[in-house]
Amino acid sequence: MDMRDFPPLAHLDDGQLADLLRASEPAVFAAGEALIEQGSASGRLFLIVTGCVSVVIRRNGDTGELAKIEAPAILGEVELLTGNLPSASAMAVTQVEVRILDDEDLRRRMKAGDPATLQLVASIAAALAHRLAAMNHRIAEMLKGTTQPREADLEAFKAKVFGEWTF
């Protein structure tokens, strides 16, 4: 994949893109291998270049798949922006090629005003805003036409809301 086809990087000039790619580390995950473990700090942002990843959440001994995501995608953005531990695990479904960016390095780059990093973070923020708007719409649809919210539906939805993962 040409990294210019990666939406958050599409508007970077050649120098900015090269600088950001130099700061990243390429890696390959085999099918079944974990990229992110629920509850364990990774300290990394993953640019999913090729492959498919399953995002799963474990709660009360049960495991549920939140989504399957295909490249291009980003994982680890909530941990980067909030410092919170991952609320879900990400497992490679197929072989997955990634570029890994260290969270601490990204924070230093943000503070320094690095244009490539700021563009990446702006893209992440836009994706999170769209995700929040979609969740708000889903909540409104769930509550439409009912005077008493259904507890089971709200609990299931809450698990998805707090387990949201990426673009």
N, C-alpha and C positions, 0 to 999 in steps of 0.2 A: 504494500500500500504506500502510495505517495503521501507523506505526512501532511501535505497541503490539502489532501482530501479529508483530513481529520477536522471536523467543524470548528473546534476551539482554536485551531492553529491556522485556519484558512486566511486570515487577514494579516498575518505576520509577514514582514519583508524577509528577504533571504538571510540577512545577518541575524535578525531576531530568531528565526526558526533554527538556524545553525547553532546559535548560542544555547537555546533551550534544549535542543537535542544533545549537545555536548554535556549538558548538566544531567541528562537522563542515562539510565543504564538499561540496555536491552536484556530481556529475559524470555524464556520459553517455559510454559507450564504444560505438563502432560495431562491428558484427560484424567479426571479424578483428583488432581492435585489442588490443594487449597491456595488461593491467592490471599484471602483474608479470612481470619477466624473470628467468629462472633465473640465479643468480650475481651479480645486480645489486641493490644495496640500494635499496629503495623508501622506507623510513622511514614507511610509511603502513599503516593498517589500513583495509580495505575492508568496508563493510557492503553486501552485494549486496541491493538492494531489488527489482529486477525483472531478468529475463533469465536466460540460461544461459551458463556459463563452462566452458571445457575446460581441465583441468589436465594439462600435458604435461611430460615430463622428457626431456632430451637427454643421451645418454651414448654415448661412442665413435662419434659420427657418426649414431647412430640416435635417432629420436624416438618415444616411446611415450606414449599417453594413459593417465593414471592414473585419471581420472574426469571425468565431466561433472556439474557441480553446478548446481542451480536455486536461485533466490532463495526464501526468505531464507537467506543464508549469510554467513560471514565469511571473508575471505582476509587473509593477512599476519600472523596471530596468532603464528606461531612466531618470525618476525623480531622482532616486538614484545617477546616474552617472553625470547628468548635472545640477540638481537643477531646471530644467524647470518644469512648471506645466504640468499635463497630457494633451495631445492633443486629447484624446479620453476617453470615459467612458467604464467601464467594468461591465456588468450585468450578474448575475447568470442566466443561462438558466435552469439548474437543481439545486438540492441541491449541494453546492460546499463546500468541506472541504479544508482548507488552513492551512499553518503555516505562521505566519506573523513575519517579522523581521523589527525592527525599523531602519530607514535610519541613524539616528545619531549614534546609536550603531554600525551599520555596518561600518560607516566611521571611528569611533574610533578603531574598530577591524582591519580595513585595515591599518591605520597608525601604529598600534602596530605590524603589520606583522603576524596576526593570520592566520595560514595555512588553516584552514577551510574556512574562509572568503575570503582569496586570491584565493582559488580554485573556490569558487562560483563566484567571480568577473571575473576570467579568463574564466569561462564557459559562463558567460553573454557576455563578450567581443567577444568571438568566435562566439556566436550566432548573435550578432549585425554585425560582419564582414560578415558572411554568408548572412544575410539579405541585407546588403548594396551591396554585389556582385550580388545578385538576382535582386535588383532594378536597378543596372547599366545595367544588361543584358536586363531587360524589357524596359528600356529607349532606348537602342540600337535597340531592335526589333521594337519599335514604330517608330523610326526615319528611319529605313531601307527602302530604295526605295522611299523616299519622299524628295523633295527639300524644301518644306515648312511644318514645324511641324503643326499638326492640333491643334488649340488652345483648343478646347473642350476636346480632348484626353489628352493633356498635363495638363490641369487644373484638370481633374479627377485623373490623375496619381499623380499630385502634392499633392492632398488631401490624397491619399493613402500613399505616401512617408512620408509626415509629420505627418501622423496619425499612422504609424507603431507602434506596441505595444509590441510584445514579440517574443519568439522563433519561 
